[in-house]
């Protein structure tokens, strides 16, 4: 274990990669069922990784179509968990913890806000509430979010809209929690499309 940590330190540790290391550590620490489910979800998305440079807009229900005048400038495949906390009456709103991949490998992390942070130093936050459509009753909804406060140079600079589509998993547990504050980390995958104005 110590040798593994030392190897990780030799990698160029941007803040995004440091979070990636924490995510890997968390995945190793999670129970085997969650890790197994995450592995299955990732396996289903490997073909998507090969097409990571495809910047065509996805076909989506009309409710989450991005307005004309915007075009896809980045597409990543997200793998992670939706984190739910039992409040005594419901599991509440989900908080994401995911890694985005494209054909080049790990390119960004995704966490509460909802926020995306790239290895290249840019960040973008999605405005809430999103426009949402349930496409698969066994998966979290597809979304369209307006982008707010894109910062820094890199893939998220000048982002105007974000879509989450082709989702698998990630839904809140169907049974009540055992105690207030209980946390459920539910594996999920999704394609994320980031748009900017077409003249950029």
Backbone as JSON Lines, residues from 0, in Angstrom:
{"i":0,"aa":"X","n":[0.83,-1.2,0.0],"ca":[0.0,0.0,0.0],"c":[0.86,1.25,0.0]}
{"i":1,"aa":"X","n":[1.94,1.26,0.81],"ca":[2.82,2.42,0.87],"c":[3.52,2.62,-0.47]}
{"i":2,"aa":"X","n":[3.93,1.51,-1.1],"ca":[4.56,1.62,-2.41],"c":[3.61,2.24,-3.42]}
{"i":3,"aa":"X","n":[2.35,1.85,-3.38],"ca":[1.35,2.4,-4.3],"c":[1.23,3.91,-4.11]}
{"i":4,"aa":"X","n":[1.22,4.37,-2.84],"ca":[1.11,5.8,-2.58],"c":[2.3,6.55,-3.14]}
{"i":5,"aa":"X","n":[3.51,5.96,-2.96],"ca":[4.7,6.61,-3.49],"c":[4.67,6.7,-5.0]}
{"i":6,"aa":"X","n":[4.16,5.66,-5.66],"ca":[4.03,5.69,-7.11],"c":[3.08,6.79,-7.54]}
{"i":7,"aa":"X","n":[1.97,6.95,-6.8],"ca":[0.99,7.99,-7.15],"c":[1.6,9.37,-7.03]}
{"i":8,"aa":"X","n":[2.53,9.56,-6.07],"ca":[3.13,10.88,-5.88],"c":[4.04,11.27,-7.04]}
{"i":9,"aa":"X","n":[4.55,10.29,-7.78],"ca":[5.43,10.62,-8.9],"c":[4.65,11.1,-10.11]}
{"i":10,"aa":"X","n":[3.35,10.87,-10.14],"ca":[2.5,11.36,-11.22],"c":[2.34,12.87,-11.06]}
{"i":11,"aa":"X","n":[2.19,13.58,-12.16],"ca":[1.94,15.02,-12.1],"c":[0.62,15.25,-11.38]}
{"i":12,"aa":"X","n":[0.67,15.72,-10.14],"ca":[-0.52,15.8,-9.3],"c":[-1.2,17.15,-9.41]}
{"i":13,"aa":"X","n":[-2.06,17.31,-10.4],"ca":[-2.91,18.49,-10.44],"c":[-4.0,18.3,-9.38]}
{"i":14,"aa":"X","n":[-4.73,19.36,-9.0],"ca":[-5.81,19.17,-8.02],"c":[-6.81,18.11,-8.47]}
{"i":15,"aa":"X","n":[-7.09,18.06,-9.79],"ca":[-8.04,17.07,-10.28],"c":[-7.5,15.66,-10.09]}
{"i":16,"aa":"X","n":[-6.21,15.46,-10.36],"ca":[-5.64,14.13,-10.18],"c":[-5.58,13.75,-8.71]}
{"i":17,"aa":"X","n":[-5.35,14.73,-7.82],"ca":[-5.36,14.41,-6.4],"c":[-6.73,13.92,-5.98]}
{"i":18,"aa":"X","n":[-7.79,14.59,-6.48],"ca":[-9.16,14.14,-6.17],"c":[-9.38,12.75,-6.75]}
{"i":19,"aa":"X","n":[-8.82,12.49,-7.95],"ca":[-8.94,11.18,-8.57],"c":[-8.35,10.12,-7.65]}
{"i":20,"aa":"X","n":[-7.18,10.42,-7.06],"ca":[-6.56,9.48,-6.13],"c":[-7.45,9.21,-4.94]}
{"i":21,"aa":"X","n":[-8.1,10.25,-4.41],"ca":[-9.03,10.07,-3.3],"c":[-10.22,9.23,-3.71]}
{"i":22,"aa":"X","n":[-10.69,9.44,-4.97],"ca":[-11.82,8.66,-5.46],"c":[-11.45,7.19,-5.55]}
{"i":23,"aa":"X","n":[-10.24,6.89,-6.06],"ca":[-9.77,5.51,-6.16],"c":[-9.68,4.9,-4.77]}
{"i":24,"aa":"X","n":[-9.12,5.67,-3.81],"ca":[-9.02,5.18,-2.45],"c":[-10.4,4.86,-1.88]}
{"i":25,"aa":"X","n":[-11.37,5.76,-2.14],"ca":[-12.73,5.55,-1.65],"c":[-13.35,4.31,-2.28]}
{"i":26,"aa":"X","n":[-13.09,4.13,-3.58],"ca":[-13.63,2.96,-4.27],"c":[-13.05,1.67,-3.69]}
{"i":27,"aa":"X","n":[-11.75,1.7,-3.35],"ca":[-11.13,0.51,-2.76],"c":[-11.69,0.23,-1.38]}
{"i":28,"aa":"X","n":[-12.07,1.31,-0.67],"ca":[-12.58,1.16,0.69],"c":[-14.06,0.78,0.73]}
{"i":29,"aa":"X","n":[-14.77,1.0,-0.37],"ca":[-16.21,0.71,-0.41],"c":[-16.44,-0.79,-0.33]}
{"i":30,"aa":"X","n":[-17.71,-1.17,-0.04],"ca":[-17.98,-2.59,0.04],"c":[-17.9,-3.23,-1.34]}
{"i":31,"aa":"X","n":[-17.66,-4.53,-1.38],"ca":[-17.42,-5.23,-2.64],"c":[-18.59,-5.14,-3.61]}
{"i":32,"aa":"X","n":[-19.82,-5.1,-3.08],"ca":[-20.99,-5.03,-3.96],"c":[-20.98,-3.72,-4.76]}
{"i":33,"aa":"X","n":[-20.67,-2.63,-4.08],"ca":[-20.63,-1.32,-4.78],"c":[-19.54,-1.29,-5.82]}
{"i":34,"aa":"X","n":[-18.35,-1.8,-5.45],"ca":[-17.24,-1.81,-6.41],"c":[-17.57,-2.7,-7.6]}
{"i":35,"aa":"X","n":[-18.2,-3.84,-7.34],"ca":[-18.59,-4.74,-8.43],"c":[-19.59,-4.09,-9.36]}
{"i":36,"aa":"X","n":[-20.56,-3.4,-8.78],"ca":[-21.55,-2.71,-9.6],"c":[-20.91,-1.61,-10.42]}
{"i":37,"aa":"X","n":[-19.98,-0.88,-9.82],"ca":[-19.29,0.18,-10.54],"c":[-18.47,-0.4,-11.69]}
{"i":38,"aa":"X","n":[-17.83,-1.53,-11.47],"ca":[-17.06,-2.18,-12.53],"c":[-17.95,-2.59,-13.69]}
{"i":39,"aa":"X","n":[-19.14,-3.12,-13.37],"ca":[-20.08,-3.48,-14.43],"c":[-20.52,-2.27,-15.23]}
{"i":40,"aa":"X","n":[-20.82,-1.17,-14.55],"ca":[-21.23,0.04,-15.24],"c":[-20.11,0.57,-16.11]}
{"i":41,"aa":"X","n":[-18.88,0.54,-15.61],"ca":[-17.75,1.01,-16.39],"c":[-17.55,0.14,-17.61]}
{"i":42,"aa":"X","n":[-17.69,-1.17,-17.45],"ca":[-17.53,-2.09,-18.57],"c":[-18.49,-1.76,-19.69]}
{"i":43,"aa":"X","n":[-19.71,-1.37,-19.34],"ca":[-20.7,-1.01,-20.35],"c":[-20.36,0.26,-21.09]}
{"i":44,"aa":"X","n":[-19.49,1.08,-20.51],"ca":[-19.17,2.35,-21.14],"c":[-17.86,2.36,-21.89]}
{"i":45,"aa":"X","n":[-17.14,1.25,-21.95],"ca":[-15.84,1.25,-22.61],"c":[-15.92,1.6,-24.08]}
{"i":46,"aa":"X","n":[-17.01,1.2,-24.74],"ca":[-17.13,1.57,-26.15],"c":[-17.33,3.06,-26.3]}
{"i":47,"aa":"X","n":[-17.93,3.7,-25.31],"ca":[-18.11,5.15,-25.36],"c":[-16.76,5.85,-25.26]}
{"i":48,"aa":"X","n":[-15.84,5.3,-24.46],"ca":[-14.53,5.92,-24.31],"c":[-13.81,6.01,-25.64]}
{"i":49,"aa":"X","n":[-13.97,5.01,-26.48],"ca":[-13.31,5.02,-27.77],"c":[-13.82,6.15,-28.64]}
{"i":50,"aa":"X","n":[-15.06,6.57,-28.4],"ca":[-15.67,7.64,-29.2],"c":[-15.62,8.97,-28.46]}
{"i":51,"aa":"X","n":[-14.68,9.11,-27.52],"ca":[-14.63,10.29,-26.66],"c":[-14.41,11.6,-27.39]}
{"i":52,"aa":"X","n":[-13.9,11.56,-28.6],"ca":[-13.65,12.8,-29.35],"c":[-14.83,13.17,-30.26]}
{"i":53,"aa":"X","n":[-15.92,12.46,-30.16],"ca":[-17.1,12.74,-30.99],"c":[-17.85,13.92,-30.37]}
{"i":54,"aa":"X","n":[-17.81,15.06,-31.02],"ca":[-18.42,16.26,-30.46],"c":[-19.75,16.61,-31.12]}
{"i":55,"aa":"X","n":[-20.43,15.63,-31.66],"ca":[-21.77,15.88,-32.18],"c":[-22.75,15.93,-31.01]}
{"i":56,"aa":"X","n":[-23.75,16.79,-31.12],"ca":[-24.78,16.87,-30.07],"c":[-25.56,15.56,-30.04]}
{"i":57,"aa":"X","n":[-25.89,15.07,-28.85],"ca":[-26.66,13.83,-28.76],"c":[-28.13,14.05,-29.12]}
{"i":58,"aa":"X","n":[-28.79,12.97,-29.49],"ca":[-30.24,13.03,-29.7],"c":[-30.9,12.94,-28.33]}
{"i":59,"aa":"X","n":[-31.72,13.93,-28.01],"ca":[-32.32,14.0,-26.68],"c":[-33.79,14.41,-26.79]}
{"i":60,"aa":"X","n":[-34.6,14.14,-25.76],"ca":[-35.97,14.64,-25.74],"c":[-35.99,16.17,-25.85]}
{"i":61,"aa":"X","n":[-37.04,16.69,-26.45],"ca":[-37.12,18.12,-26.75],"c":[-36.98,18.99,-25.51]}
{"i":62,"aa":"X","n":[-37.38,18.51,-24.34],"ca":[-37.31,19.3,-23.11],"c":[-35.88,19.66,-22.7]}
{"i":63,"aa":"X","n":[-34.9,18.89,-23.15],"ca":[-33.52,19.18,-22.74],"c":[-32.61,19.51,-23.94]}
{"i":64,"aa":"X","n":[-33.2,19.86,-25.07],"ca":[-32.41,20.3,-26.23],"c":[-31.74,21.63,-25.89]}
{"i":65,"aa":"X","n":[-30.49,21.78,-26.3],"ca":[-29.76,23.03,-26.09],"c":[-30.18,24.01,-27.19]}
{"i":66,"aa":"X","n":[-30.43,25.26,-26.83],"ca":[-30.89,26.25,-27.82],"c":[-29.92,26.42,-28.98]}
{"i":67,"aa":"X","n":[-30.48,26.78,-30.13],"ca":[-29.67,27.07,-31.31],"c":[-28.66,28.16,-30.98]}
{"i":68,"aa":"X","n":[-27.54,28.11,-31.69],"ca":[-26.48,29.08,-31.44],"c":[-25.41,28.57,-30.5]}
{"i":69,"aa":"X","n":[-25.57,27.31,-30.06],"ca":[-24.58,26.66,-29.2],"c":[-24.13,25.37,-29.86]}
{"i":70,"aa":"X","n":[-22.88,24.98,-29.62],"ca":[-22.38,23.72,-30.18],"c":[-21.55,22.98,-29.13]}
{"i":71,"aa":"X","n":[-21.49,21.67,-29.28],"ca":[-20.7,20.84,-28.36],"c":[-19.22,21.17,-28.57]}
{"i":72,"aa":"X","n":[-18.53,21.42,-27.47],"ca":[-17.07,21.59,-27.59],"c":[-16.31,20.56,-26.78]}
{"i":73,"aa":"X","n":[-17.02,19.81,-25.9],"ca":[-16.36,18.73,-25.17],"c":[-17.39,17.69,-24.78]}
{"i":74,"aa":"X","n":[-16.98,16.41,-24.87],"ca":[-17.82,15.28,-24.5],"c":[-16.98,14.35,-23.64]}
{"i":75,"aa":"X","n":[-17.46,14.05,-22.44],"ca":[-16.76,13.12,-21.56],"c":[-17.7,12.05,-21.04]}
{"i":76,"aa":"X","n":[-17.13,10.91,-20.7],"ca":[-17.88,9.79,-20.14],"c":[-17.63,9.77,-18.64]}
{"i":77,"aa":"X","n":[-18.7,9.92,-17.85],"ca":[-18.57,9.98,-16.4],"c":[-18.82,8.64,-15.73]}
{"i":78,"aa":"X","n":[-17.97,8.3,-14.76],"ca":[-18.1,7.09,-13.96],"c":[-17.94,7.48,-12.51]}
{"i":79,"aa":"X","n":[-18.9,7.12,-11.68],"ca":[-18.79,7.48,-10.28],"c":[-19.96,7.02,-9.45]}
{"i":80,"aa":"X","n":[-20.31,7.84,-8.46],"ca":[-21.42,7.51,-7.57],"c":[-22.28,8.75,-7.37]}
{"i":81,"aa":"X","n":[-23.55,8.51,-7.1],"ca":[-24.47,9.53,-6.62],"c":[-24.6,9.26,-5.12]}
{"i":82,"aa":"X","n":[-24.35,10.27,-4.32],"ca":[-24.32,10.1,-2.86],"c":[-25.62,10.66,-2.27]}
{"i":83,"aa":"X","n":[-26.31,9.8,-1.54],"ca":[-27.58,10.17,-0.9],"c":[-27.42,10.05,0.61]}
{"i":84,"aa":"X","n":[-28.12,10.94,1.35],"ca":[-28.09,10.9,2.82],"c":[-29.52,10.85,3.34]}
{"i":85,"aa":"X","n":[-29.8,9.85,4.15],"ca":[-31.15,9.66,4.71],"c":[-31.41,10.73,5.78]}
{"i":86,"aa":"X","n":[-32.51,11.49,5.61],"ca":[-32.82,12.58,6.55],"c":[-33.96,12.24,7.51]}
{"i":87,"aa":"X","n":[-34.4,11.0,7.48],"ca":[-35.49,10.57,8.35],"c":[-36.79,10.36,7.6]}
{"i":88,"aa":"X","n":[-36.95,11.05,6.47],"ca":[-38.15,10.87,5.65],"c":[-37.83,10.55,4.19]}
{"i":89,"aa":"X","n":[-36.64,10.94,3.71],"ca":[-36.26,10.64,2.32],"c":[-34.74,10.6,2.21]}
{"i":90,"aa":"X","n":[-34.28,10.18,1.03],"ca":[-32.84,10.15,0.78],"c":[-32.31,11.51,0.31]}
{"i":91,"aa":"X","n":[-33.18,12.48,0.13],"ca":[-32.74,13.82,-0.23],"c":[-32.14,13.91,-1.62]}
{"i":92,"aa":"X","n":[-31.55,15.05,-1.92],"ca":[-30.94,15.28,-3.23],"c":[-29.58,14.58,-3.31]}
{"i":93,"aa":"X","n":[-29.26,14.11,-4.5],"ca":[-27.99,13.42,-4.72],"c":[-26.85,14.42,-4.87]}
{"i":94,"aa":"X","n":[-25.68,14.0,-4.43],"ca":[-24.44,14.75,-4.64],"c":[-23.53,13.86,-5.48]}
{"i":95,"aa":"X","n":[-23.07,14.33,-6.64],"ca":[-22.23,13.48,-7.49],"c":[-20.78,13.44,-7.04]}
{"i":96,"aa":"X","n":[-20.13,12.32,-7.33],"ca":[-18.68,12.18,-7.18],"c":[-18.25,11.27,-8.33]}
{"i":97,"aa":"X","n":[-17.66,11.88,-9.36],"ca":[-17.37,11.1,-10.57],"c":[-16.1,11.59,-11.24]}
{"i":98,"aa":"X","n":[-15.62,10.77,-12.13],"ca":[-14.46,11.08,-12.96],"c":[-14.93,11.07,-14.4]}
{"i":99,"aa":"X","n":[-14.47,12.04,-15.19],"ca":[-14.8,12.09,-16.62],"c":[-13.61,11.64,-17.43]}
{"i":100,"aa":"X","n":[-13.89,10.77,-18.39],"ca":[-12.88,10.23,-19.28],"c":[-13.2,10.65,-20.71]}
{"i":101,"aa":"X","n":[-12.18,10.71,-21.54],"ca":[-12.37,10.71,-22.99],"c":[-11.3,9.8,-23.56]}
{"i":102,"aa":"X","n":[-11.04,9.86,-24.85],"ca":[-10.07,8.96,-25.48],"c":[-8.67,9.15,-24.92]}
{"i":103,"aa":"X","n":[-8.39,10.31,-24.34],"ca":[-7.06,10.61,-23.78],"c":[-6.9,10.06,-22.36]}
{"i":104,"aa":"X","n":[-7.99,9.62,-21.72],"ca":[-7.92,9.15,-20.34],"c":[-8.73,10.05,-19.42]}
{"i":105,"aa":"X","n":[-8.29,10.2,-18.16],"ca":[-8.99,11.03,-17.19],"c":[-8.79,12.5,-17.55]}
{"i":106,"aa":"X","n":[-9.9,13.23,-17.68],"ca":[-9.8,14.64,-18.07],"c":[-10.42,15.59,-17.05]}
{"i":107,"aa":"X","n":[-11.27,15.1,-16.17],"ca":[-11.95,16.0,-15.23],"c":[-12.56,15.21,-14.08]}
{"i":108,"aa":"X","n":[-12.94,15.97,-13.05],"ca":[-13.7,15.39,-11.95],"c":[-15.01,16.15,-11.84]}
{"i":109,"aa":"X","n":[-15.99,15.51,-11.22],"ca":[-17.33,16.08,-11.07],"c":[-17.74,15.88,-9.62]}
{"i":110,"aa":"X","n":[-18.2,16.96,-8.99],"ca":[-18.56,16.88,-7.57],"c":[-19.68,17.87,-7.28]}
{"i":111,"aa":"X","n":[-20.06,17.98,-6.02],"ca":[-21.2,18.81,-5.62],"c":[-21.13,20.23,-6.14]}
{"i":112,"aa":"X","n":[-22.28,20.77,-6.37],"ca":[-22.4,22.14,-6.89],"c":[-23.59,22.29,-7.83]}
{"i":113,"aa":"X","n":[-23.75,21.49,-8.87],"ca":[-22.79,20.53,-9.43],"c":[-21.64,21.24,-10.14]}
{"i":114,"aa":"X","n":[-20.42,20.75,-9.9],"ca":[-19.22,21.36,-10.43],"c":[-18.41,20.35,-11.21]}
{"i":115,"aa":"X","n":[-17.76,20.83,-12.28],"ca":[-16.82,20.04,-13.05],"c":[-15.49,20.78,-13.03]}
{"i":116,"aa":"X","n":[-14.39,20.07,-12.78],"ca":[-13.05,20.67,-12.76],"c":[-12.14,19.84,-13.66]}
{"i":117,"aa":"X","n":[-11.52,20.52,-14.63],"ca":[-10.67,19.81,-15.59],"c":[-9.23,19.76,-15.13]}
{"i":118,"aa":"X","n":[-8.48,18.81,-15.68],"ca":[-7.04,18.74,-15.43],"c":[-6.35,20.0,-15.95]}
{"i":119,"aa":"X","n":[-6.95,20.65,-16.94],"ca":[-6.35,21.84,-17.55],"c":[-6.6,23.1,-16.73]}
{"i":120,"aa":"X","n":[-7.32,23.0,-15.62],"ca":[-7.47,24.12,-14.72],"c":[-8.79,24.87,-14.8]}
{"i":121,"aa":"X","n":[-9.66,24.5,-15.71],"ca":[-10.94,25.2,-15.82],"c":[-11.99,24.52,-14.95]}
{"i":122,"aa":"X","n":[-12.98,25.32,-14.53],"ca":[-14.12,24.78,-13.79],"c":[-15.4,25.4,-14.34]}
{"i":123,"aa":"X","n":[-16.5,24.67,-14.14],"ca":[-17.81,25.2,-14.48],"c":[-18.81,24.62,-13.48]}
{"i":124,"aa":"X","n":[-19.79,25.45,-13.12],"ca":[-20.85,25.04,-12.2],"c":[-22.16,25.06,-12.97]}
{"i":125,"aa":"X","n":[-23.0,24.06,-12.76],"ca":[-24.31,24.01,-13.39],"c":[-25.35,24.71,-12.53]}
{"i":126,"aa":"X","n":[-26.18,25.54,-13.15],"ca":[-27.23,26.25,-12.43],"c":[-28.37,25.3,-12.08]}
{"i":127,"aa":"X","n":[-28.87,25.39,-10.87],"ca":[-29.99,24.56,-10.42],"c":[-31.26,25.41,-10.36]}
{"i":128,"aa":"X","n":[-32.43,24.83,-10.58],"ca":[-32.64,23.42,-10.92],"c":[-32.42,23.18,-12.41]}
{"i":129,"aa":"X","n":[-32.05,21.94,-12.75],"ca":[-31.88,21.62,-14.17],"c":[-33.2,21.29,-14.82]}
{"i":130,"aa":"X","n":[-33.23,21.27,-16.13],"ca":[-34.36,20.68,-16.87],"c":[-34.06,19.19,-16.89]}
{"i":131,"aa":"X","n":[-35.05,18.36,-16.58],"ca":[-34.82,16.92,-16.43],"c":[-35.88,16.11,-17.16]}
{"i":132,"aa":"X","n":[-35.46,14.95,-17.68],"ca":[-36.36,14.02,-18.35],"c":[-35.97,12.6,-17.93]}
{"i":133,"aa":"X","n":[-36.95,11.81,-17.51],"ca":[-36.68,10.41,-17.18],"c":[-36.81,9.59,-18.46]}
{"i":134,"aa":"X","n":[-35.7,9.03,-18.9],"ca":[-35.67,8.22,-20.12],"c":[-35.7,6.74,-19.75]}
{"i":135,"aa":"X","n":[-34.97,6.37,-18.7],"ca":[-34.91,4.99,-18.21],"c":[-35.35,5.02,-16.75]}
{"i":136,"aa":"X","n":[-36.47,4.35,-16.4],"ca":[-36.95,4.39,-15.01],"c":[-35.98,3.76,-14.01]}
{"i":137,"aa":"X","n":[-34.99,3.02,-14.5],"ca":[-34.0,2.39,-13.62],"c":[-32.73,3.22,-13.47]}
{"i":138,"aa":"X","n":[-32.71,4.44,-14.03],"ca":[-31.51,5.27,-13.99],"c":[-31.89,6.71,-13.64]}
{"i":139,"aa":"X","n":[-30.9,7.46,-13.2],"ca":[-31.13,8.88,-12.92],"c":[-31.53,9.6,-14.21]}
{"i":140,"aa":"X","n":[-32.25,10.71,-14.08],"ca":[-32.75,11.42,-15.27],"c":[-31.63,11.99,-16.15]}
{"i":141,"aa":"X","n":[-32.0,12.24,-17.4],"ca":[-31.16,13.03,-18.29],"c":[-31.41,14.49,-17.94]}
{"i":142,"aa":"X","n":[-30.38,15.33,-18.05],"ca":[-30.49,16.73,-17.63],"c":[-29.94,17.7,-18.67]}
{"i":143,"aa":"X","n":[-30.43,18.93,-18.58],"ca":[-29.78,20.06,-19.23],"c":[-29.65,21.16,-18.18]}
{"i":144,"aa":"X","n":[-28.44,21.62,-17.98],"ca":[-28.17,22.68,-17.02],"c":[-27.6,23.89,-17.74]}
{"i":145,"aa":"X","n":[-28.03,25.07,-17.33],"ca":[-27.35,26.28,-17.76],"c":[-26.02,26.33,-17.02]}
{"i":146,"aa":"X","n":[-24.98,26.78,-17.7],"ca":[-23.68,26.92,-17.05],"c":[-23.58,28.28,-16.39]}
{"i":147,"aa":"X","n":[-23.02,28.29,-15.19],"ca":[-22.75,29.56,-14.54],"c":[-21.3,29.55,-14.06]}
{"i":148,"aa":"X","n":[-20.72,30.67,-14.02],"ca":[-19.35,30.9,-13.54],"c":[-18.3,29.94,-14.09]}
{"i":149,"aa":"X","n":[-18.2,29.79,-15.47],"ca":[-17.05,29.05,-15.98],"c":[-15.79,29.87,-15.72]}
{"i":150,"aa":"X","n":[-14.74,29.19,-15.26],"ca":[-13.51,29.9,-14.9],"c":[-12.29,29.17,-15.43]}
{"i":151,"aa":"X","n":[-11.25,29.93,-15.72],"ca":[-9.94,29.39,-16.07],"c":[-9.84,28.93,-17.51]}
{"i":152,"aa":"X","n":[-8.61,28.71,-17.97],"ca":[-8.38,28.22,-19.32],"c":[-8.63,26.71,-19.37]}
{"i":153,"aa":"X","n":[-9.0,26.22,-20.5],"ca":[-9.17,24.77,-20.63],"c":[-10.53,24.4,-21.18]}
{"i":154,"aa":"X","n":[-10.88,23.14,-21.03],"ca":[-12.05,22.59,-21.72],"c":[-13.38,23.16,-21.26]}
{"i":155,"aa":"X","n":[-13.45,23.71,-20.05],"ca":[-14.73,24.24,-19.57],"c":[-14.85,25.76,-19.72]}
{"i":156,"aa":"X","n":[-13.82,26.41,-20.27],"ca":[-13.88,27.85,-20.49],"c":[-15.04,28.17,-21.44]}
{"i":157,"aa":"X","n":[-15.79,29.21,-21.13],"ca":[-16.89,29.7,-21.98],"c":[-18.05,28.72,-22.15]}
{"i":158,"aa":"X","n":[-18.17,27.73,-21.26],"ca":[-19.29,26.78,-21.35],"c":[-20.6,27.52,-21.12]}
{"i":159,"aa":"X","n":[-21.61,27.19,-21.96],"ca":[-22.93,27.81,-21.84],"c":[-23.98,26.84,-21.31]}
{"i":160,"aa":"X","n":[-23.9,25.56,-21.71],"ca":[-24.85,24.54,-21.28],"c":[-24.12,23.22,-21.05]}
{"i":161,"aa":"X","n":[-24.74,22.39,-20.2],"ca":[-24.22,21.05,-19.91],"c":[-25.39,20.08,-20.01]}
{"i":162,"aa":"X","n":[-25.17,18.96,-20.7],"ca":[-26.17,17.89,-20.74],"c":[-25.6,16.63,-20.1]}
{"i":163,"aa":"X","n":[-26.43,15.95,-19.32],"ca":[-26.12,14.62,-18.8],"c":[-27.09,13.67,-19.47]}
{"i":164,"aa":"X","n":[-26.59,12.72,-20.26],"ca":[-27.45,11.8,-21.02],"c":[-26.91,10.38,-20.92]}
{"i":165,"aa":"X","n":[-27.67,9.43,-21.49],"ca":[-27.26,8.02,-21.53],"c":[-26.89,7.5,-20.14]}
{"i":166,"aa":"X","n":[-27.71,7.83,-19.16],"ca":[-27.41,7.47,-17.78],"c":[-27.7,5.99,-17.5]}
{"i":167,"aa":"X","n":[-26.9,5.42,-16.59],"ca":[-27.17,4.09,-16.03],"c":[-27.0,4.19,-14.52]}
{"i":168,"aa":"X","n":[-27.88,3.52,-13.78],"ca":[-27.77,3.49,-12.32],"c":[-27.96,4.85,-11.67]}
{"i":169,"aa":"X","n":[-27.46,4.97,-10.44],"ca":[-27.45,6.23,-9.73],"c":[-28.7,6.62,-8.97]}
{"i":170,"aa":"X","n":[-29.76,5.8,-9.03],"ca":[-31.0,6.17,-8.35],"c":[-30.89,5.94,-6.84]}
{"i":171,"aa":"X","n":[-31.64,6.74,-6.09],"ca":[-31.67,6.6,-4.64],"c":[-32.18,5.21,-4.27]}
{"i":172,"aa":"X","n":[-31.74,4.69,-3.11],"ca":[-32.25,3.38,-2.67],"c":[-33.76,3.38,-2.6]}
{"i":173,"aa":"X","n":[-34.34,2.22,-2.88],"ca":[-35.81,2.1,-2.89],"c":[-36.37,1.81,-1.5]}
{"i":174,"aa":"X","n":[-35.5,1.52,-0.54],"ca":[-35.94,1.27,0.83],"c":[-35.49,2.41,1.74]}
{"i":175,"aa":"X","n":[-36.21,2.61,2.82],"ca":[-35.88,3.66,3.77],"c":[-34.53,3.39,4.42]}
{"i":176,"aa":"X","n":[-33.88,4.47,4.86],"ca":[-32.63,4.32,5.6],"c":[-32.87,3.78,6.99]}
{"i":177,"aa":"X","n":[-31.82,3.24,7.59],"ca":[-31.93,2.66,8.93],"c":[-31.8,3.71,10.02]}
{"i":178,"aa":"X","n":[-31.16,4.85,9.71],"ca":[-30.96,5.9,10.71],"c":[-30.7,7.23,10.0]}
{"i":179,"aa":"X","n":[-30.99,8.32,10.67],"ca":[-30.76,9.65,10.11],"c":[-29.25,9.83,9.92]}
{"i":180,"aa":"X","n":[-28.89,10.29,8.74],"ca":[-27.47,10.48,8.43],"c":[-26.84,9.32,7.7]}
{"i":181,"aa":"X","n":[-27.59,8.23,7.51],"ca":[-27.04,7.09,6.75],"c":[-26.74,7.55,5.32]}
{"i":182,"aa":"X","n":[-25.6,7.13,4.8],"ca":[-25.16,7.53,3.47],"c":[-25.21,6.33,2.54]}
{"i":183,"aa":"X","n":[-25.74,6.54,1.34],"ca":[-25.75,5.52,0.29],"c":[-24.99,6.06,-0.9]}
{"i":184,"aa":"X","n":[-23.99,5.32,-1.37],"ca":[-23.19,5.7,-2.53],"c":[-23.59,4.77,-3.67]}
{"i":185,"aa":"X","n":[-24.34,5.29,-4.64],"ca":[-24.94,4.46,-5.68],"c":[-24.18,4.66,-7.0]}
{"i":186,"aa":"X","n":[-23.55,3.6,-7.54],"ca":[-22.78,3.72,-8.77],"c":[-23.64,4.17,-9.95]}
{"i":187,"aa":"X","n":[-23.03,4.96,-10.84],"ca":[-23.72,5.42,-12.04],"c":[-22.71,5.73,-13.14]}
{"i":188,"aa":"X","n":[-23.2,5.81,-14.36],"ca":[-22.42,6.32,-15.48],"c":[-23.3,7.29,-16.27]}
{"i":189,"aa":"X","n":[-22.66,8.16,-17.03],"ca":[-23.4,9.1,-17.88],"c":[-22.45,9.71,-18.9]}
{"i":190,"aa":"X","n":[-23.01,10.14,-20.01],"ca":[-22.28,10.97,-20.95],"c":[-22.55,12.42,-20.59]}
{"i":191,"aa":"X","n":[-21.52,13.23,-20.59],"ca":[-21.65,14.67,-20.33],"c":[-21.22,15.43,-21.58]}
{"i":192,"aa":"X","n":[-22.08,16.34,-22.02],"ca":[-21.79,17.18,-23.18],"c":[-21.75,18.63,-22.72]}
{"i":193,"aa":"X","n":[-20.68,19.33,-23.07],"ca":[-20.47,20.72,-22.69],"c":[-20.52,21.57,-23.96]}
{"i":194,"aa":"X","n":[-21.31,22.64,-23.92],"ca":[-21.55,23.5,-25.09],"c":[-20.94,24.87,-24.85]}
{"i":195,"aa":"X","n":[-20.61,25.53,-25.96],"ca":[-20.31,26.96,-25.91],"c":[-20.97,27.61,-27.12]}
{"i":196,"aa":"X","n":[-20.92,28.93,-27.19],"ca":[-21.56,29.61,-28.32],"c":[-20.89,29.18,-29.62]}
{"i":197,"aa":"X","n":[-21.7,29.03,-30.65],"ca":[-21.24,28.47,-31.91],"c":[-20.14,29.32,-32.54]}
{"i":198,"aa":"X","n":[-20.08,30.6,-32.25],"ca":[-19.05,31.45,-32.87],"c":[-17.73,31.43,-32.1]}
{"i":199,"aa":"X","n":[-17.63,30.64,-31.01],"ca":[-16.35,30.53,-30.26],"c":[-15.46,29.47,-30.87]}
